[in-house]
Every structure is written in C-alpha cells, then in structure tokens.
Amino acid sequence: MTKSAVLVTGGAGYVGSHACKALAKAGYVPVAYDNLETGFKDLVRWGPLELGDILDRARLREVIDRWKPIAAMHFAGLLSVADSVRQPVAYYRSNVSGSFELLDAMVEKGVGALVFSSSASVYGDPESSPIPESSPTVPVNPYGRSKLMIEQALADAEHAYGLKWLALRYFNASGADPDGETGECHDPETHLIPRALMAAGGEIAYLDLFGTTYPTKDGTCIRDYIHVADLADWHVAALTSLLAGEPSGAYNLGTGQGVSVAEVIAAVERITGRKVPVQYGPRREGDAISLVADSSRAVARFKVKPARSDLDTIVATAWNWYRQSRKL
C-alpha cells in the first residue's frame, strides 16, 4: 500500500522537523518544504526535502503536483515577538502573505485539510490564567496579530472552499528529540532555554533577562513550556482527527503549568551543573506577563496528553541536543 504524503512547510525547522519524525512514525511520507533560510538540511531525515519559498505559489503548486499530499502542516514563517515589533511588515509578508499563497495552491490543487502552527500570542495579555480558547483574542504584537489573521483567513477559506483546518495555539515549544535526532538550532537563537544553555556552556557571555518587576511570584514573566516531541504527537493526532471528518477549529496546546524565567534558569543550572550568568534589562515591548494554557479541549478531542513536558525533561533533552550539536 502506498503511503500518503503530507506537505510540511517549514519542515527543516525546529517544530517542523519533529513533526516530520512523528508523521513518518505514524506511516505518512512527510514532504518538507523549506527555503533553508532558517531551517537546516540535515534536520530533514524522515522524508524528501523540496526547496522552495512559502511566497512562491508556482513552486508550491509544482510540489503538490509531484507528491499529491492528502493534507498540509504549516510551520513556515517568522517567529520572534521582539523582531516582529521592529520589523512588522516583514512578519506580515512572510506569515500572512505566505499563508495566503499556500492556501491558494491547496485550494487550486484540491488539498482539503490543513494543520496550522498558531500561537498563544493571539491572546495578548489575558486577564486570567490558565487561558481557555474562549478568551478574547487581542494580540499585543505583530507576530500574534499575524497568527490571528491566518486563523481568520482559514475560517473564511472553509466557508468559501470547504477547506478543513485546525489551528494549534501552542504556548512555548521547548526541549529536543529524546533520541537526539533533531533539536532547536535557530540562527540567531532567541528562545530562553537554548540561550540559557548557551550561557551555561560559555558560548555567550550572559543570558539577557528582560524584566524583573512583573506582578509574579519572583518578578519574572511566566510561560507554559511544552516539549516539542509532545507537540509533534499532538499535530499527528490533529491531522488524524481532520482526516476522519471531525470539525475545524482552534485548540490550545500546553501543560497548564506556569514556569517563571527565574525557575527556568534554576532548572538549567540544576541539570547542567553550571552557573548561568545573567544580565538584567528592562521589559521588552510586546511581552505578556503570563501565558498558561487550558488545554482540556485538546486533550478531550485528540486523546493526547503531554508525556515529556516536565521542566527537567525539557531541559535535559535540550542540554543533550546542545552538547551533541556542539560536539561537547
């Protein structure tokens, strides 16, 4: 029996590569579509790599014609909240216009299901926590606004064309493949845990800590960290649900447990046995105080619970990947 192909935009990136591994394990052929500007060729290990830009509709059509995917997972785009404040047009071009090109190609070629990598940033600075999907979506930065625009476009595309979709609003993707086959390697790296590891490993002089006066237990902002391998399993379960004819919609993916920046630093020091030098700075524009997920709807629908998302496992797998990628 021929295995079904799934188009994975951004498949050479951090979350995309983990999703490709999970798709292959589930019996699909993950076709990674990536321009390699931020992705890495050597992270494409579980299916073919098709070079192409998300803004290139002709190339997208060509790849879809070649592989005839039954669905798509969409991870391609820019991802830094801070950069989105400085370069909003670039974020709208890549994240929003790029998604429109993908949707046009899918509709034209009859690919009827899409799992979209959305974000907790669509909620902005919520009034209560944990955050259910019924919370108001009032993003406070261009990155979050770009994600919400795409969600709204997906709902309109379903009404107009019958395209089925799921937007997975995940909180802080973290950790690395427990088998050490893929991991986080952004260039430049902006995420807290890998930067804390870089500081512990002496690769950078210190970790910038933005804000110590938040109204939280230790003055640092709070996030919900979910292991990237758990995210990948959730994406496959979401795809299975869509292909089984279940309805479209948006779902939170997280653990429901808030962890402060200071607690992350303490975990890195505990796991690595090394000190994390810190330089304190002011809050960054666009940073929310606390983002913690209520994922009960996703757990009930997709029958998946985070299995690797305790903080020590997240940091330990990230540290293993860090040492392996640096040949330490």
C-alpha positions in Angstrom: 0.0 0.0 0.0 1.4 3.4 -1.0 1.9 5.7 2.0 0.1 9.0 1.9 2.2 12.2 1.6 1.7 15.2 3.9 3.2 18.6 2.9 5.1 20.1 5.8 6.0 23.7 5.2 9.0 24.7 7.4 9.8 21.0 7.7 13.5 21.7 8.1 12.9 23.8 11.2 12.6 23.1 14.9 8.9 22.1 15.3 8.6 21.1 11.7 11.4 18.5 11.8 9.9 16.9 15.0 6.5 16.8 13.3 8.1 15.1 10.3 9.6 12.4 12.5 6.2 11.8 14.2 4.4 11.7 10.8 6.8 9.1 9.5 6.3 7.0 12.7 2.6 7.2 12.0 3.0 5.9 8.5 2.9 9.1 6.4 5.5 10.5 4.0 6.4 13.9 5.3 7.4 16.2 2.4 9.4 19.0 3.9 9.0 22.3 2.0 11.6 24.8 3.2 13.8 27.6 1.8 16.5 26.8 4.4 16.9 30.4 5.4 16.2 29.5 9.0 15.9 25.7 8.6 18.6 23.1 8.3 19.0 20.5 5.6 20.4 17.9 8.0 17.2 18.0 10.1 15.2 16.6 7.1 15.7 12.9 7.9 12.2 11.2 7.5 11.1 12.2 4.0 12.1 14.2 1.0 13.2 17.8 1.0 11.7 20.2 -1.5 13.4 23.5 -1.7 11.1 26.5 -2.0 9.8 29.7 -0.5 6.4 29.9 1.1 5.7 33.0 -1.0 6.3 31.1 -4.3 2.9 29.8 -5.3 4.1 28.3 -8.6 6.7 26.3 -6.7 4.1 25.2 -4.2 1.8 24.0 -7.0 4.7 22.1 -8.6 5.5 20.3 -5.3 1.9 19.5 -4.7 1.5 18.1 -8.2 4.6 15.9 -7.7 3.6 14.4 -4.3 -0.2 14.8 -4.3 -0.4 15.2 -0.5 -3.6 14.4 1.3 -3.0 17.3 3.7 -0.6 20.0 4.8 1.0 21.1 8.1 2.0 24.7 8.0 5.0 25.8 10.2 6.8 28.1 7.8 7.2 31.8 8.9 9.0 34.2 11.1 8.7 33.6 14.9 10.3 36.3 17.1 8.0 38.5 19.0 10.7 41.1 19.6 11.7 41.2 15.9 8.0 41.5 14.9 7.8 44.7 16.8 10.9 46.1 15.0 10.0 44.6 11.5 6.2 44.3 11.3 6.0 44.4 7.5 8.4 41.5 7.1 6.3 39.5 9.5 3.0 40.2 7.8 4.7 39.4 4.4 6.1 36.1 5.5 3.5 34.9 7.9 0.3 36.2 6.3 1.1 36.6 2.6 3.0 33.3 2.6 0.0 31.6 4.2 -2.3 33.0 1.5 0.0 31.6 -1.2 -0.2 28.2 0.4 -4.0 28.4 0.8 -4.4 29.4 -2.9 -2.2 26.5 -4.0 -4.0 24.0 -1.8 -7.4 25.1 -3.0 -6.3 25.1 -6.6 -4.9 21.5 -6.3 -7.7 20.1 -4.1 -5.7 19.6 -0.9 -8.5 19.8 1.6 -7.0 19.7 5.1 -4.5 21.9 6.9 -3.0 21.8 10.4 -1.7 25.3 11.2 1.0 26.2 13.7 -0.6 29.1 15.6 0.4 30.6 18.9 -0.7 31.6 22.4 0.4 35.1 21.2 -3.1 35.5 19.8 -4.4 36.1 23.3 -2.2 39.1 24.0 -2.1 39.8 27.8 -5.1 37.8 29.1 -6.9 38.8 32.2 -7.0 35.3 33.7 -4.9 32.1 33.6 -5.0 29.3 32.5 -6.3 30.6 29.2 -9.2 28.8 27.5 -9.9 29.2 23.8 -12.9 31.3 24.7 -10.6 34.1 26.0 -10.6 37.3 23.9 -8.0 37.3 21.1 -6.3 40.7 21.4 -2.7 40.2 20.4 -0.2 42.8 21.6 2.5 42.4 18.9 2.6 41.9 15.1 3.7 38.2 15.5 0.5 37.4 17.4 -1.6 39.6 15.0 -0.2 37.7 12.0 -1.2 34.4 13.5 -4.7 35.5 14.3 -5.1 36.9 10.8 -4.3 33.5 9.4 -6.8 31.8 11.7 -9.4 34.2 10.5 -8.5 33.5 6.9 -8.7 29.7 7.4 -12.3 30.1 8.7 -13.2 32.1 5.7 -11.5 29.6 3.4 -13.6 26.8 4.9 -16.8 28.8 4.3 -15.8 29.6 0.7 -14.0 26.4 -0.4 -14.7 23.7 2.1 -11.1 23.6 3.4 -10.9 21.8 6.7 -8.4 23.2 9.2 -7.1 23.1 12.8 -5.1 26.0 14.3 -3.0 24.7 17.2 -2.2 27.5 19.6 0.8 26.3 21.4 2.5 28.0 24.1 6.3 27.7 24.5 7.7 24.9 22.3 10.9 23.6 24.1 13.2 20.7 24.6 14.6 18.4 21.9 14.0 14.9 20.4 14.7 12.4 23.2 16.6 10.3 20.6 18.9 13.2 19.8 18.0 13.1 16.1 16.7 16.7 15.9 16.5 19.8 18.1 16.5 23.6 18.3 19.1 25.5 16.3 17.8 28.9 15.3 20.3 31.4 14.0 20.2 33.7 15.7 18.8 31.9 18.7 16.2 34.0 20.7 14.4 31.4 22.9 15.0 31.3 26.6 16.1 27.7 27.3 18.7 27.4 24.5 20.1 30.8 25.3 20.3 29.8 29.0 22.2 26.7 27.9 24.5 28.8 25.7 25.3 31.0 28.7 25.9 27.9 30.9 28.1 26.4 28.2 30.2 29.6 27.8 29.1 30.2 24.2 27.7 33.6 25.1 28.9 35.8 28.0 25.5 36.0 29.7 21.8 35.5 29.4 19.7 38.7 28.9 16.8 38.6 31.4 14.1 41.1 30.3 12.1 42.4 33.2 12.2 41.7 37.0 9.2 43.7 38.0 6.3 41.7 36.6 3.5 41.1 39.1 4.5 37.4 39.5 5.9 35.3 42.3 9.6 36.3 41.5 9.2 39.3 39.3 9.9 37.5 36.0 7.3 36.6 33.4 5.6 33.2 33.3 5.2 30.8 30.4 3.8 27.4 29.8 6.6 25.2 28.3 5.6 22.1 26.3 8.0 19.6 25.0 8.4 19.7 21.2 8.0 16.0 20.9 4.7 16.2 22.7 3.7 18.9 20.2 4.6 16.7 17.3 2.4 13.9 18.6 -0.4 16.4 19.0 0.0 17.5 15.4 -0.3 14.0 14.1 -3.4 13.4 16.3 -4.9 16.6 15.0 -4.3 15.5 11.4 -5.9 12.1 12.0 -8.9 13.9 13.5 -9.3 16.2 10.5 -8.9 13.3 8.0 -11.6 11.4 9.9 -14.0 14.2 9.2 -14.1 15.9 12.6 -14.7 19.7 12.6 -12.3 22.6 12.2 -11.3 24.9 15.0 -8.6 26.3 17.2 -7.1 24.5 20.2 -4.6 25.3 22.9 -1.6 23.1 23.4 0.2 23.3 26.7 0.6 21.8 30.1 -1.4 24.1 32.2 1.6 24.8 34.4 3.2 28.2 34.5 7.0 28.4 34.9 8.8 31.7 35.5 12.0 32.8 33.8 13.8 32.5 37.1 12.6 28.9 37.5 13.9 28.0 34.0 17.3 29.4 34.9 17.4 27.4 38.1 16.5 24.2 36.2 19.2 24.8 33.7 21.8 25.3 36.5 20.5 22.1 38.2 20.6 19.9 35.1 23.9 21.2 33.7 25.7 21.7 37.0 26.8 25.0 35.7 26.1 28.6 36.6 24.0 30.7 34.2 25.5 34.3 34.1 22.6 36.8 33.8 22.4 40.4 32.6 19.2 42.2 33.8 17.4 44.5 31.5 14.0 46.3 31.1 10.9 44.6 29.9 10.6 44.1 26.2 7.7 45.7 24.3 5.1 43.1 23.4 5.9 40.6 26.1 2.9 39.4 28.1 3.0 38.9 31.8 1.8 35.3 31.9 0.7 32.8 29.3 -0.5 29.5 30.6 -2.8 27.1 28.6 -6.0 25.5 29.4 -5.7 22.5 27.0 -8.6 20.5 28.3 -10.4 20.7 24.9 -7.4 19.4 23.0 -6.9 16.5 25.4 -10.5 15.5 25.2 -10.6 15.7 21.4 -7.2 14.4 20.3 -6.7 11.9 23.2 -3.1 13.1 23.7 -1.5 14.3 27.0 1.9 15.8 27.3 4.2 12.9 28.4 7.6 14.6 28.3 6.8 18.2 29.3 8.1 18.4 32.9 10.7 21.1 33.1 13.6 18.8 34.0 12.9 16.5 31.0 12.6 19.6 28.7 15.9 21.0 29.9 17.7 17.6 29.9 16.8 16.8 26.3 17.7 20.4 25.2 21.1 20.1 27.0 21.7 16.7 25.4 21.0 18.2 21.9 23.1 21.3 22.7 26.1 19.2 23.6 25.7 16.9 20.7 25.3 19.8 18.2 28.4 21.5 19.5 30.3 18.2 19.8 31.0 18.8 23.5 
